Amino acid sequence: MSLWMWGNIILIIVVVPVLVALLNMVLGALERIRGAADDTLAGGVALIGELNTTPDLLATTDDVIKEVANGAVRYAGPVSKLLG
Protein backbone atom coordinates (compact mmCIF):
# COMPACT_ATOMS: atom_id res chain seq x y z
CA MET A 1 0.00 0.00 0.00
CA SER A 2 1.14 3.47 -0.74
CA LEU A 3 1.54 6.31 1.70
CA TRP A 4 -1.50 8.08 0.23
CA MET A 5 -3.69 5.10 0.85
CA TRP A 6 -2.65 4.93 4.53
CA GLY A 7 -3.34 8.63 4.84
CA ASN A 8 -6.83 8.16 3.38
CA ILE A 9 -7.56 5.26 5.73
CA ILE A 10 -6.45 7.30 8.77
CA LEU A 11 -8.55 10.21 7.52
CA ILE A 12 -11.66 8.05 7.26
CA ILE A 13 -11.16 6.09 10.49
CA VAL A 14 -9.90 8.84 12.82
CA VAL A 15 -10.42 12.37 11.53
CA VAL A 16 -13.96 12.10 10.14
CA PRO A 17 -15.50 10.65 13.35
CA VAL A 18 -13.72 13.32 15.42
CA LEU A 19 -15.09 16.04 13.16
CA VAL A 20 -18.58 14.55 13.34
CA ALA A 21 -18.39 14.44 17.16
CA LEU A 22 -17.24 18.07 17.30
CA LEU A 23 -20.00 19.13 14.93
CA ASN A 24 -22.53 17.28 17.08
CA MET A 25 -21.34 19.14 20.20
CA VAL A 26 -21.55 22.50 18.43
CA LEU A 27 -25.05 21.77 17.14
CA GLY A 28 -26.17 20.66 20.62
CA ALA A 29 -24.91 23.93 22.10
CA LEU A 30 -26.63 25.85 19.33
CA GLU A 31 -29.95 24.15 20.11
CA ARG A 32 -29.59 25.01 23.83
CA ILE A 33 -28.84 28.64 22.92
CA ARG A 34 -31.85 28.72 20.60
CA GLY A 35 -34.08 27.35 23.38
CA ALA A 36 -32.81 29.97 25.83
CA ALA A 37 -33.37 32.72 23.26
CA ASP A 38 -36.93 31.50 22.67
CA ASP A 39 -37.58 31.53 26.42
CA THR A 40 -36.19 35.06 26.66
CA LEU A 41 -38.39 36.21 23.80
CA ALA A 42 -41.47 34.68 25.39
CA GLY A 43 -40.65 36.38 28.68
CA GLY A 44 -40.14 39.71 26.93
CA VAL A 45 -43.47 39.44 25.16
CA ALA A 46 -45.19 38.61 28.45
CA LEU A 47 -43.48 41.60 30.08
CA ILE A 48 -44.75 43.93 27.36
CA GLY A 49 -48.28 42.90 28.28
CA GLU A 50 -47.58 43.89 31.88
CA LEU A 51 -46.22 47.29 30.85
CA ASN A 52 -49.45 48.43 29.22
CA THR A 53 -50.71 49.74 32.57
CA THR A 54 -47.51 51.68 33.36
CA PRO A 55 -48.83 55.18 32.51
CA ASP A 56 -51.85 54.67 34.79
CA LEU A 57 -49.63 53.36 37.57
CA LEU A 58 -47.27 56.34 37.21
CA ALA A 59 -50.22 58.72 37.44
CA THR A 60 -51.38 56.97 40.62
CA THR A 61 -47.85 57.19 42.02
CA ASP A 62 -47.75 60.93 41.29
CA ASP A 63 -51.04 61.40 43.13
CA VAL A 64 -49.80 59.44 46.15
CA ILE A 65 -46.57 61.47 46.24
CA LYS A 66 -48.57 64.71 46.24
CA GLU A 67 -50.78 63.44 49.08
CA VAL A 68 -47.76 62.36 51.13
CA ALA A 69 -46.05 65.70 50.51
CA ASN A 70 -49.17 67.59 51.64
CA GLY A 71 -49.43 65.44 54.77
CA ALA A 72 -45.75 65.96 55.54
CA VAL A 73 -46.14 69.72 55.24
CA ARG A 74 -49.21 69.66 57.50
CA TYR A 75 -47.29 67.58 60.04
CA ALA A 76 -44.10 69.63 59.87
CA GLY A 77 -45.87 72.90 60.69
CA PRO A 78 -47.11 71.90 64.16
CA VAL A 79 -43.90 69.99 64.92
CA SER A 80 -41.80 73.04 64.12
CA LYS A 81 -43.97 75.11 66.48
CA LEU A 82 -43.48 72.54 69.24
CA LEU A 83 -39.74 72.40 68.76
CA GLY A 84 -39.53 76.00 68.44
PDB file of N, CA, C and O in Angstrom:
ATOM      1  N   MET A   1       0.839  -1.169   0.000  1.00  0.00           N
ATOM      2  CA  MET A   1       0.000   0.000   0.000  1.00  0.00           C
ATOM      3  C   MET A   1       0.885   1.232   0.000  1.00  0.00           C
ATOM      4  O   MET A   1       1.979   1.258   0.563  1.00  0.00           O
ATOM      5  N   SER A   2       0.358   2.244  -0.655  1.00  0.00           N
ATOM      6  CA  SER A   2       1.143   3.472  -0.743  1.00  0.00           C
ATOM      7  C   SER A   2       0.859   4.364   0.471  1.00  0.00           C
ATOM      8  O   SER A   2      -0.066   4.130   1.249  1.00  0.00           O
ATOM      9  N   LEU A   3       1.672   5.364   0.590  1.00  0.00           N
ATOM     10  CA  LEU A   3       1.538   6.307   1.695  1.00  0.00           C
ATOM     11  C   LEU A   3       0.221   7.062   1.616  1.00  0.00           C
ATOM     12  O   LEU A   3      -0.386   7.364   2.643  1.00  0.00           O
ATOM     13  N   TRP A   4      -0.224   7.367   0.406  1.00  0.00           N
ATOM     14  CA  TRP A   4      -1.499   8.078   0.230  1.00  0.00           C
ATOM     15  C   TRP A   4      -2.674   7.241   0.705  1.00  0.00           C
ATOM     16  O   TRP A   4      -3.624   7.758   1.292  1.00  0.00           O
ATOM     17  N   MET A   5      -2.600   5.965   0.451  1.00  0.00           N
ATOM     18  CA  MET A   5      -3.694   5.101   0.853  1.00  0.00           C
ATOM     19  C   MET A   5      -3.778   5.025   2.377  1.00  0.00           C
ATOM     20  O   MET A   5      -4.879   5.051   2.928  1.00  0.00           O
ATOM     21  N   TRP A   6      -2.645   4.932   3.067  1.00  0.00           N
ATOM     22  CA  TRP A   6      -2.648   4.931   4.528  1.00  0.00           C
ATOM     23  C   TRP A   6      -3.205   6.256   5.060  1.00  0.00           C
ATOM     24  O   TRP A   6      -3.962   6.280   6.030  1.00  0.00           O
ATOM     25  N   GLY A   7      -2.830   7.317   4.431  1.00  0.00           N
ATOM     26  CA  GLY A   7      -3.341   8.629   4.838  1.00  0.00           C
ATOM     27  C   GLY A   7      -4.856   8.711   4.688  1.00  0.00           C
ATOM     28  O   GLY A   7      -5.541   9.251   5.557  1.00  0.00           O
ATOM     29  N   ASN A   8      -5.379   8.175   3.588  1.00  0.00           N
ATOM     30  CA  ASN A   8      -6.831   8.164   3.377  1.00  0.00           C
ATOM     31  C   ASN A   8      -7.546   7.293   4.402  1.00  0.00           C
ATOM     32  O   ASN A   8      -8.621   7.654   4.880  1.00  0.00           O
ATOM     33  N   ILE A   9      -6.964   6.159   4.740  1.00  0.00           N
ATOM     34  CA  ILE A   9      -7.563   5.261   5.728  1.00  0.00           C
ATOM     35  C   ILE A   9      -7.596   5.947   7.098  1.00  0.00           C
ATOM     36  O   ILE A   9      -8.612   5.900   7.791  1.00  0.00           O
ATOM     37  N   ILE A  10      -6.487   6.582   7.485  1.00  0.00           N
ATOM     38  CA  ILE A  10      -6.447   7.303   8.766  1.00  0.00           C
ATOM     39  C   ILE A  10      -7.467   8.433   8.760  1.00  0.00           C
ATOM     40  O   ILE A  10      -8.133   8.676   9.766  1.00  0.00           O
ATOM     41  N   LEU A  11      -7.589   9.121   7.636  1.00  0.00           N
ATOM     42  CA  LEU A  11      -8.554  10.208   7.522  1.00  0.00           C
ATOM     43  C   LEU A  11      -9.969   9.692   7.749  1.00  0.00           C
ATOM     44  O   LEU A  11     -10.744  10.309   8.480  1.00  0.00           O
ATOM     45  N   ILE A  12     -10.304   8.591   7.141  1.00  0.00           N
ATOM     46  CA  ILE A  12     -11.663   8.053   7.255  1.00  0.00           C
ATOM     47  C   ILE A  12     -11.922   7.474   8.643  1.00  0.00           C
ATOM     48  O   ILE A  12     -13.011   7.656   9.187  1.00  0.00           O
ATOM     49  N   ILE A  13     -10.954   6.787   9.219  1.00  0.00           N
ATOM     50  CA  ILE A  13     -11.159   6.093  10.486  1.00  0.00           C
ATOM     51  C   ILE A  13     -11.048   7.031  11.689  1.00  0.00           C
ATOM     52  O   ILE A  13     -11.773   6.855  12.668  1.00  0.00           O
ATOM     53  N   VAL A  14     -10.162   8.017  11.637  1.00  0.00           N
ATOM     54  CA  VAL A  14      -9.898   8.836  12.819  1.00  0.00           C
ATOM     55  C   VAL A  14     -10.476  10.243  12.684  1.00  0.00           C
ATOM     56  O   VAL A  14     -11.246  10.679  13.540  1.00  0.00           O
ATOM     57  N   VAL A  15     -10.116  10.946  11.633  1.00  0.00           N
ATOM     58  CA  VAL A  15     -10.420  12.369  11.534  1.00  0.00           C
ATOM     59  C   VAL A  15     -11.912  12.607  11.314  1.00  0.00           C
ATOM     60  O   VAL A  15     -12.488  13.480  11.963  1.00  0.00           O
ATOM     61  N   VAL A  16     -12.538  11.876  10.442  1.00  0.00           N
ATOM     62  CA  VAL A  16     -13.959  12.095  10.143  1.00  0.00           C
ATOM     63  C   VAL A  16     -14.834  11.870  11.382  1.00  0.00           C
ATOM     64  O   VAL A  16     -15.691  12.711  11.655  1.00  0.00           O
ATOM     65  N   PRO A  17     -14.668  10.793  12.139  1.00  0.00           N
ATOM     66  CA  PRO A  17     -15.496  10.647  13.350  1.00  0.00           C
ATOM     67  C   PRO A  17     -15.252  11.771  14.377  1.00  0.00           C
ATOM     68  O   PRO A  17     -16.187  12.215  15.043  1.00  0.00           O
ATOM     69  N   VAL A  18     -14.007  12.224  14.502  1.00  0.00           N
ATOM     70  CA  VAL A  18     -13.721  13.322  15.425  1.00  0.00           C
ATOM     71  C   VAL A  18     -14.445  14.585  14.961  1.00  0.00           C
ATOM     72  O   VAL A  18     -15.036  15.294  15.774  1.00  0.00           O
ATOM     73  N   LEU A  19     -14.402  14.865  13.682  1.00  0.00           N
ATOM     74  CA  LEU A  19     -15.093  16.040  13.160  1.00  0.00           C
ATOM     75  C   LEU A  19     -16.605  15.930  13.337  1.00  0.00           C
ATOM     76  O   LEU A  19     -17.265  16.920  13.651  1.00  0.00           O
ATOM     77  N   VAL A  20     -17.148  14.750  13.142  1.00  0.00           N
ATOM     78  CA  VAL A  20     -18.585  14.550  13.335  1.00  0.00           C
ATOM     79  C   VAL A  20     -18.953  14.758  14.806  1.00  0.00           C
ATOM     80  O   VAL A  20     -19.979  15.368  15.105  1.00  0.00           O
ATOM     81  N   ALA A  21     -18.123  14.255  15.724  1.00  0.00           N
ATOM     82  CA  ALA A  21     -18.395  14.437  17.156  1.00  0.00           C
ATOM     83  C   ALA A  21     -18.332  15.915  17.533  1.00  0.00           C
ATOM     84  O   ALA A  21     -19.177  16.396  18.288  1.00  0.00           O
ATOM     85  N   LEU A  22     -17.341  16.638  17.016  1.00  0.00           N
ATOM     86  CA  LEU A  22     -17.237  18.071  17.296  1.00  0.00           C
ATOM     87  C   LEU A  22     -18.434  18.828  16.739  1.00  0.00           C
ATOM     88  O   LEU A  22     -18.973  19.713  17.404  1.00  0.00           O
ATOM     89  N   LEU A  23     -18.848  18.492  15.539  1.00  0.00           N
ATOM     90  CA  LEU A  23     -20.001  19.132  14.930  1.00  0.00           C
ATOM     91  C   LEU A  23     -21.264  18.853  15.747  1.00  0.00           C
ATOM     92  O   LEU A  23     -22.108  19.733  15.912  1.00  0.00           O
ATOM     93  N   ASN A  24     -21.387  17.637  16.252  1.00  0.00           N
ATOM     94  CA  ASN A  24     -22.530  17.280  17.081  1.00  0.00           C
ATOM     95  C   ASN A  24     -22.552  18.102  18.365  1.00  0.00           C
ATOM     96  O   ASN A  24     -23.621  18.536  18.793  1.00  0.00           O
ATOM     97  N   MET A  25     -21.399  18.323  18.988  1.00  0.00           N
ATOM     98  CA  MET A  25     -21.341  19.136  20.202  1.00  0.00           C
ATOM     99  C   MET A  25     -21.712  20.585  19.904  1.00  0.00           C
ATOM    100  O   MET A  25     -22.430  21.212  20.683  1.00  0.00           O
ATOM    101  N   VAL A  26     -21.231  21.119  18.789  1.00  0.00           N
ATOM    102  CA  VAL A  26     -21.550  22.502  18.425  1.00  0.00           C
ATOM    103  C   VAL A  26     -23.043  22.650  18.147  1.00  0.00           C
ATOM    104  O   VAL A  26     -23.660  23.623  18.580  1.00  0.00           O
ATOM    105  N   LEU A  27     -23.619  21.706  17.440  1.00  0.00           N
ATOM    106  CA  LEU A  27     -25.048  21.774  17.138  1.00  0.00           C
ATOM    107  C   LEU A  27     -25.892  21.621  18.402  1.00  0.00           C
ATOM    108  O   LEU A  27     -26.944  22.252  18.518  1.00  0.00           O
ATOM    109  N   GLY A  28     -25.450  20.797  19.346  1.00  0.00           N
ATOM    110  CA  GLY A  28     -26.165  20.660  20.619  1.00  0.00           C
ATOM    111  C   GLY A  28     -26.158  21.976  21.394  1.00  0.00           C
ATOM    112  O   GLY A  28     -27.180  22.388  21.942  1.00  0.00           O
ATOM    113  N   ALA A  29     -24.995  22.633  21.435  1.00  0.00           N
ATOM    114  CA  ALA A  29     -24.905  23.934  22.104  1.00  0.00           C
ATOM    115  C   ALA A  29     -25.778  24.967  21.397  1.00  0.00           C
ATOM    116  O   ALA A  29     -26.416  25.795  22.046  1.00  0.00           O
ATOM    117  N   LEU A  30     -25.803  24.916  20.096  1.00  0.00           N
ATOM    118  CA  LEU A  30     -26.631  25.845  19.327  1.00  0.00           C
ATOM    119  C   LEU A  30     -28.115  25.649  19.633  1.00  0.00           C
ATOM    120  O   LEU A  30     -28.856  26.626  19.737  1.00  0.00           O
ATOM    121  N   GLU A  31     -28.547  24.425  19.776  1.00  0.00           N
ATOM    122  CA  GLU A  31     -29.947  24.154  20.109  1.00  0.00           C
ATOM    123  C   GLU A  31     -30.284  24.657  21.511  1.00  0.00           C
ATOM    124  O   GLU A  31     -31.375  25.183  21.732  1.00  0.00           O
ATOM    125  N   ARG A  32     -29.347  24.499  22.470  1.00  0.00           N
ATOM    126  CA  ARG A  32     -29.586  25.013  23.827  1.00  0.00           C
ATOM    127  C   ARG A  32     -29.665  26.538  23.813  1.00  0.00           C
ATOM    128  O   ARG A  32     -30.503  27.120  24.502  1.00  0.00           O
ATOM    129  N   ILE A  33     -28.807  27.180  23.040  1.00  0.00           N
ATOM    130  CA  ILE A  33     -28.844  28.641  22.922  1.00  0.00           C
ATOM    131  C   ILE A  33     -30.159  29.082  22.298  1.00  0.00           C
ATOM    132  O   ILE A  33     -30.773  30.047  22.753  1.00  0.00           O
ATOM    133  N   ARG A  34     -30.590  28.382  21.262  1.00  0.00           N
ATOM    134  CA  ARG A  34     -31.848  28.723  20.597  1.00  0.00           C
ATOM    135  C   ARG A  34     -33.021  28.586  21.572  1.00  0.00           C
ATOM    136  O   ARG A  34     -33.919  29.428  21.582  1.00  0.00           O
ATOM    137  N   GLY A  35     -33.016  27.531  22.389  1.00  0.00           N
ATOM    138  CA  GLY A  35     -34.077  27.354  23.384  1.00  0.00           C
ATOM    139  C   GLY A  35     -34.083  28.479  24.413  1.00  0.00           C
ATOM    140  O   GLY A  35     -35.143  28.981  24.788  1.00  0.00           O
ATOM    141  N   ALA A  36     -32.893  28.872  24.866  1.00  0.00           N
ATOM    142  CA  ALA A  36     -32.809  29.968  25.834  1.00  0.00           C
ATOM    143  C   ALA A  36     -33.271  31.282  25.203  1.00  0.00           C
ATOM    144  O   ALA A  36     -33.930  32.087  25.861  1.00  0.00           O
ATOM    145  N   ALA A  37     -32.931  31.499  23.942  1.00  0.00           N
ATOM    146  CA  ALA A  37     -33.368  32.717  23.260  1.00  0.00           C
ATOM    147  C   ALA A  37     -34.890  32.727  23.089  1.00  0.00           C
ATOM    148  O   ALA A  37     -35.523  33.772  23.235  1.00  0.00           O
ATOM    149  N   ASP A  38     -35.468  31.582  22.786  1.00  0.00           N
ATOM    150  CA  ASP A  38     -36.929  31.503  22.666  1.00  0.00           C
ATOM    151  C   ASP A  38     -37.606  31.789  24.003  1.00  0.00           C
ATOM    152  O   ASP A  38     -38.627  32.474  24.055  1.00  0.00           O
ATOM    153  N   ASP A  39     -37.028  31.256  25.092  1.00  0.00           N
ATOM    154  CA  ASP A  39     -37.585  31.532  26.425  1.00  0.00           C
ATOM    155  C   ASP A  39     -37.490  33.017  26.755  1.00  0.00           C
ATOM    156  O   ASP A  39     -38.421  33.593  27.319  1.00  0.00           O
ATOM    157  N   THR A  40     -36.370  33.633  26.406  1.00  0.00           N
ATOM    158  CA  THR A  40     -36.186  35.058  26.657  1.00  0.00           C
ATOM    159  C   THR A  40     -37.193  35.879  25.864  1.00  0.00           C
ATOM    160  O   THR A  40     -37.764  36.838  26.384  1.00  0.00           O
ATOM    161  N   LEU A  41     -37.408  35.511  24.625  1.00  0.00           N
ATOM    162  CA  LEU A  41     -38.387  36.213  23.799  1.00  0.00           C
ATOM    163  C   LEU A  41     -39.793  36.076  24.377  1.00  0.00           C
ATOM    164  O   LEU A  41     -40.544  37.050  24.429  1.00  0.00           O
ATOM    165  N   ALA A  42     -40.140  34.890  24.802  1.00  0.00           N
ATOM    166  CA  ALA A  42     -41.470  34.680  25.387  1.00  0.00           C
ATOM    167  C   ALA A  42     -41.629  35.509  26.667  1.00  0.00           C
ATOM    168  O   ALA A  42     -42.687  36.092  26.902  1.00  0.00           O
ATOM    169  N   GLY A  43     -40.595  35.560  27.477  1.00  0.00           N
ATOM    170  CA  GLY A  43     -40.650  36.376  28.683  1.00  0.00           C
ATOM    171  C   GLY A  43     -40.761  37.856  28.361  1.00  0.00           C
ATOM    172  O   GLY A  43     -41.490  38.582  29.037  1.00  0.00           O
ATOM    173  N   GLY A  44     -40.050  38.314  27.336  1.00  0.00           N
ATOM    174  CA  GLY A  44     -40.139  39.713  26.930  1.00  0.00           C
ATOM    175  C   GLY A  44     -41.520  40.074  26.425  1.00  0.00           C
ATOM    176  O   GLY A  44     -42.035  41.151  26.725  1.00  0.00           O
ATOM    177  N   VAL A  45     -42.115  39.186  25.665  1.00  0.00           N
ATOM    178  CA  VAL A  45     -43.472  39.439  25.159  1.00  0.00           C
ATOM    179  C   VAL A  45     -44.463  39.487  26.314  1.00  0.00           C
ATOM    180  O   VAL A  45     -45.362  40.328  26.323  1.00  0.00           O
ATOM    181  N   ALA A  46     -44.308  38.595  27.287  1.00  0.00           N
ATOM    182  CA  ALA A  46     -45.189  38.612  28.454  1.00  0.00           C
ATOM    183  C   ALA A  46     -44.995  39.895  29.257  1.00  0.00           C
ATOM    184  O   ALA A  46     -45.957  40.442  29.794  1.00  0.00           O
ATOM    185  N   LEU A  47     -43.761  40.373  29.340  1.00  0.00           N
ATOM    186  CA  LEU A  47     -43.481  41.596  30.081  1.00  0.00           C
ATOM    187  C   LEU A  47     -44.107  42.802  29.400  1.00  0.00           C
ATOM    188  O   LEU A  47     -44.575  43.717  30.079  1.00  0.00           O
ATOM    189  N   ILE A  48     -44.124  42.820  28.087  1.00  0.00           N
ATOM    190  CA  ILE A  48     -44.747  43.932  27.362  1.00  0.00           C
ATOM    191  C   ILE A  48     -46.223  44.030  27.724  1.00  0.00           C
ATOM    192  O   ILE A  48     -46.756  45.131  27.865  1.00  0.00           O
ATOM    193  N   GLY A  49     -46.881  42.896  27.875  1.00  0.00           N
ATOM    194  CA  GLY A  49     -48.281  42.902  28.281  1.00  0.00           C
ATOM    195  C   GLY A  49     -48.475  43.509  29.664  1.00  0.00           C
ATOM    196  O   GLY A  49     -49.502  44.132  29.933  1.00  0.00           O
ATOM    197  N   GLU A  50     -47.494  43.329  30.538  1.00  0.00           N
ATOM    198  CA  GLU A  50     -47.583  43.891  31.884  1.00  0.00           C
ATOM    199  C   GLU A  50     -47.297  45.394  31.888  1.00  0.00           C
ATOM    200  O   GLU A  50     -47.717  46.100  32.804  1.00  0.00           O
ATOM    201  N   LEU A  51     -46.591  45.880  30.882  1.00  0.00           N
ATOM    202  CA  LEU A  51     -46.216  47.293  30.848  1.00  0.00           C
ATOM    203  C   LEU A  51     -47.308  48.190  30.277  1.00  0.00           C
ATOM    204  O   LEU A  51     -47.161  49.413  30.285  1.00  0.00           O
ATOM    205  N   ASN A  52     -48.380  47.619  29.790  1.00  0.00           N
ATOM    206  CA  ASN A  52     -49.453  48.433  29.219  1.00  0.00           C
ATOM    207  C   ASN A  52     -50.107  49.338  30.260  1.00  0.00           C
ATOM    208  O   ASN A  52     -50.634  50.394  29.911  1.00  0.00           O
ATOM    209  N   THR A  53     -50.080  48.945  31.518  1.00  0.00           N
ATOM    210  CA  THR A  53     -50.712  49.741  32.573  1.00  0.00           C
ATOM    211  C   THR A  53     -49.750  50.735  33.219  1.00  0.00           C
ATOM    212  O   THR A  53     -50.129  51.423  34.166  1.00  0.00           O
ATOM    213  N   THR A  54     -48.521  50.823  32.731  1.00  0.00           N
ATOM    214  CA  THR A  54     -47.513  51.675  33.358  1.00  0.00           C
ATOM    215  C   THR A  54     -47.923  53.143  33.429  1.00  0.00           C
ATOM    216  O   THR A  54     -47.750  53.741  34.491  1.00  0.00           O
ATOM    217  N   PRO A  55     -48.451  53.764  32.381  1.00  0.00           N
ATOM    218  CA  PRO A  55     -48.835  55.179  32.505  1.00  0.00           C
ATOM    219  C   PRO A  55     -49.871  55.418  33.610  1.00  0.00           C
ATOM    220  O   PRO A  55     -49.776  56.400  34.345  1.00  0.00           O
ATOM    221  N   ASP A  56     -50.850  54.530  33.727  1.00  0.00           N
ATOM    222  CA  ASP A  56     -51.852  54.674  34.790  1.00  0.00           C
ATOM    223  C   ASP A  56     -51.213  54.525  36.164  1.00  0.00           C
ATOM    224  O   ASP A  56     -51.539  55.267  37.091  1.00  0.00           O
ATOM    225  N   LEU A  57     -50.304  53.566  36.293  1.00  0.00           N
ATOM    226  CA  LEU A  57     -49.632  53.362  37.571  1.00  0.00           C
ATOM    227  C   LEU A  57     -48.756  54.563  37.934  1.00  0.00           C
ATOM    228  O   LEU A  57     -48.689  54.947  39.101  1.00  0.00           O
ATOM    229  N   LEU A  58     -48.090  55.153  36.951  1.00  0.00           N
ATOM    230  CA  LEU A  58     -47.273  56.336  37.213  1.00  0.00           C
ATOM    231  C   LEU A  58     -48.142  57.512  37.642  1.00  0.00           C
ATOM    232  O   LEU A  58     -47.748  58.288  38.513  1.00  0.00           O
ATOM    233  N   ALA A  59     -49.314  57.649  37.042  1.00  0.00           N
ATOM    234  CA  ALA A  59     -50.223  58.718  37.440  1.00  0.00           C
ATOM    235  C   ALA A  59     -50.684  58.512  38.881  1.00  0.00           C
ATOM    236  O   ALA A  59     -50.764  59.469  39.652  1.00  0.00           O
ATOM    237  N   THR A  60     -50.986  57.272  39.243  1.00  0.00           N
ATOM    238  CA  THR A  60     -51.378  56.967  40.617  1.00  0.00           C
ATOM    239  C   THR A  60     -50.231  57.271  41.579  1.00  0.00           C
ATOM    240  O   THR A  60     -50.447  57.818  42.660  1.00  0.00           O
ATOM    241  N   THR A  61     -49.020  56.916  41.181  1.00  0.00           N
ATOM    242  CA  THR A  61     -47.849  57.189  42.019  1.00  0.00           C
ATOM    243  C   THR A  61     -47.671  58.685  42.216  1.00  0.00           C
ATOM    244  O   THR A  61     -47.369  59.124  43.325  1.00  0.00           O
ATOM    245  N   ASP A  62     -47.849  59.476  41.168  1.00  0.00           N
ATOM    246  CA  ASP A  62     -47.745  60.934  41.292  1.00  0.00           C
ATOM    247  C   ASP A  62     -48.783  61.472  42.272  1.00  0.00           C
ATOM    248  O   ASP A  62     -48.477  62.349  43.080  1.00  0.00           O
ATOM    249  N   ASP A  63     -49.990  60.959  42.206  1.00  0.00           N
ATOM    250  CA  ASP A  63     -51.042  61.402  43.133  1.00  0.00           C
ATOM    251  C   ASP A  63     -50.684  61.061  44.574  1.00  0.00           C
ATOM    252  O   ASP A  63     -50.861  61.887  45.469  1.00  0.00           O
ATOM    253  N   VAL A  64     -50.188  59.865  44.801  1.00  0.00           N
ATOM    254  CA  VAL A  64     -49.804  59.440  46.154  1.00  0.00           C
ATOM    255  C   VAL A  64     -48.662  60.312  46.675  1.00  0.00           C
ATOM    256  O   VAL A  64     -48.665  60.701  47.843  1.00  0.00           O
ATOM    257  N   ILE A  65     -47.693  60.618  45.824  1.00  0.00           N
ATOM    258  CA  ILE A  65     -46.575  61.466  46.245  1.00  0.00           C
ATOM    259  C   ILE A  65     -47.074  62.850  46.641  1.00  0.00           C
ATOM    260  O   ILE A  65     -46.603  63.418  47.627  1.00  0.00           O
ATOM    261  N   LYS A  66     -48.009  63.393  45.893  1.00  0.00           N
ATOM    262  CA  LYS A  66     -48.567  64.706  46.239  1.00  0.00           C
ATOM    263  C   LYS A  66     -49.297  64.647  47.580  1.00  0.00           C
ATOM    264  O   LYS A  66     -49.163  65.559  48.396  1.00  0.00           O
ATOM    265  N   GLU A  67     -50.065  63.585  47.813  1.00  0.00           N
ATOM    266  CA  GLU A  67     -50.784  63.441  49.078  1.00  0.00           C
ATOM    267  C   GLU A  67     -49.809  63.307  50.251  1.00  0.00           C
ATOM    268  O   GLU A  67     -50.017  63.907  51.306  1.00  0.00           O
ATOM    269  N   VAL A  68     -48.759  62.528  50.066  1.00  0.00           N
ATOM    270  CA  VAL A  68     -47.764  62.360  51.126  1.00  0.00           C
ATOM    271  C   VAL A  68     -47.049  63.676  51.389  1.00  0.00           C
ATOM    272  O   VAL A  68     -46.794  64.018  52.544  1.00  0.00           O
ATOM    273  N   ALA A  69     -46.722  64.416  50.344  1.00  0.00           N
ATOM    274  CA  ALA A  69     -46.053  65.701  50.514  1.00  0.00           C
ATOM    275  C   ALA A  69     -46.954  66.671  51.275  1.00  0.00           C
ATOM    276  O   ALA A  69     -46.486  67.376  52.170  1.00  0.00           O
ATOM    277  N   ASN A  70     -48.235  66.715  50.930  1.00  0.00           N
ATOM    278  CA  ASN A  70     -49.168  67.591  51.645  1.00  0.00           C
ATOM    279  C   ASN A  70     -49.271  67.193  53.115  1.00  0.00           C
ATOM    280  O   ASN A  70     -49.266  68.060  53.990  1.00  0.00           O
ATOM    281  N   GLY A  71     -49.361  65.918  53.392  1.00  0.00           N
ATOM    282  CA  GLY A  71     -49.430  65.437  54.772  1.00  0.00           C
ATOM    283  C   GLY A  71     -48.161  65.776  55.539  1.00  0.00           C
ATOM    284  O   GLY A  71     -48.215  66.151  56.711  1.00  0.00           O
ATOM    285  N   ALA A  72     -47.011  65.642  54.867  1.00  0.00           N
ATOM    286  CA  ALA A  72     -45.749  65.955  55.538  1.00  0.00           C
ATOM    287  C   ALA A  72     -45.669  67.435  55.872  1.00  0.00           C
ATOM    288  O   ALA A  72     -45.178  67.806  56.938  1.00  0.00           O
ATOM    289  N   VAL A  73     -46.142  68.277  54.975  1.00  0.00           N
ATOM    290  CA  VAL A  73     -46.137  69.716  55.239  1.00  0.00           C
ATOM    291  C   VAL A  73     -47.079  70.036  56.389  1.00  0.00           C
ATOM    292  O   VAL A  73     -46.735  70.835  57.260  1.00  0.00           O
ATOM    293  N   ARG A  74     -48.261  69.427  56.408  1.00  0.00           N
ATOM    294  CA  ARG A  74     -49.211  69.660  57.498  1.00  0.00           C
ATOM    295  C   ARG A  74     -48.641  69.193  58.835  1.00  0.00           C
ATOM    296  O   ARG A  74     -48.892  69.816  59.866  1.00  0.00           O
ATOM    297  N   TYR A  75     -47.885  68.111  58.823  1.00  0.00           N
ATOM    298  CA  TYR A  75     -47.292  67.580  60.044  1.00  0.00           C
ATOM    299  C   TYR A  75     -46.093  68.429  60.482  1.00  0.00           C
ATOM    300  O   TYR A  75     -45.891  68.650  61.676  1.00  0.00           O
ATOM    301  N   ALA A  76     -45.315  68.895  59.534  1.00  0.00           N
ATOM    302  CA  ALA A  76     -44.100  69.633  59.865  1.00  0.00           C
ATOM    303  C   ALA A  76     -44.414  70.981  60.497  1.00  0.00           C
ATOM    304  O   ALA A  76     -43.649  71.464  61.332  1.00  0.00           O
ATOM    305  N   GLY A  77     -45.532  71.597  60.109  1.00  0.00           N
ATOM    306  CA  GLY A  77     -45.868  72.898  60.693  1.00  0.00           C
ATOM    307  C   GLY A  77     -46.055  72.839  62.195  1.00  0.00           C
ATOM    308  O   GLY A  77     -45.383  73.578  62.915  1.00  0.00           O
ATOM    309  N   PRO A  78     -46.945  71.988  62.700  1.00  0.00           N
ATOM    310  CA  PRO A  78     -47.110  71.902  64.158  1.00  0.00           C
ATOM    311  C   PRO A  78     -45.856  71.406  64.883  1.00  0.00           C
ATOM    312  O   PRO A  78     -45.562  71.864  65.987  1.00  0.00           O
ATOM    313  N   VAL A  79     -45.123  70.487  64.279  1.00  0.00           N
ATOM    314  CA  VAL A  79     -43.904  69.986  64.920  1.00  0.00           C
ATOM    315  C   VAL A  79     -42.881  71.108  65.055  1.00  0.00           C
ATOM    316  O   VAL A  79     -42.204  71.208  66.078  1.00  0.00           O
ATOM    317  N   SER A  80     -42.765  71.939  64.045  1.00  0.00           N
ATOM    318  CA  SER A  80     -41.795  73.038  64.124  1.00  0.00           C
ATOM    319  C   SER A  80     -42.202  74.034  65.200  1.00  0.00           C
ATOM    320  O   SER A  80     -41.341  74.636  65.841  1.00  0.00           O
ATOM    321  N   LYS A  81     -43.514  74.217  65.409  1.00  0.00           N
ATOM    322  CA  LYS A  81     -43.966  75.113  66.478  1.00  0.00           C
ATOM    323  C   LYS A  81     -43.637  74.519  67.852  1.00  0.00           C
ATOM    324  O   LYS A  81     -43.251  75.236  68.775  1.00  0.00           O
ATOM    325  N   LEU A  82     -43.798  73.187  67.970  1.00  0.00           N
ATOM    326  CA  LEU A  82     -43.484  72.545  69.237  1.00  0.00           C
ATOM    327  C   LEU A  82     -41.993  72.602  69.561  1.00  0.00           C
ATOM    328  O   LEU A  82     -41.602  72.800  70.711  1.00  0.00           O
ATOM    329  N   LEU A  83     -41.178  72.426  68.538  1.00  0.00           N
ATOM    330  CA  LEU A  83     -39.737  72.400  68.756  1.00  0.00           C
ATOM    331  C   LEU A  83     -39.146  73.796  68.831  1.00  0.00           C
ATOM    332  O   LEU A  83     -38.040  73.996  69.333  1.00  0.00           O
ATOM    333  N   GLY A  84     -39.877  74.720  68.342  1.00  0.00           N
ATOM    334  CA  GLY A  84     -39.532  75.997  68.442  1.00  0.00           C
ATOM    335  C   GLY A  84     -38.837  77.081  68.140  1.00  0.00           C
ATOM    336  O   GLY A  84     -39.065  78.143  68.720  1.00  0.00           O
TER     337      GLY A  84
END
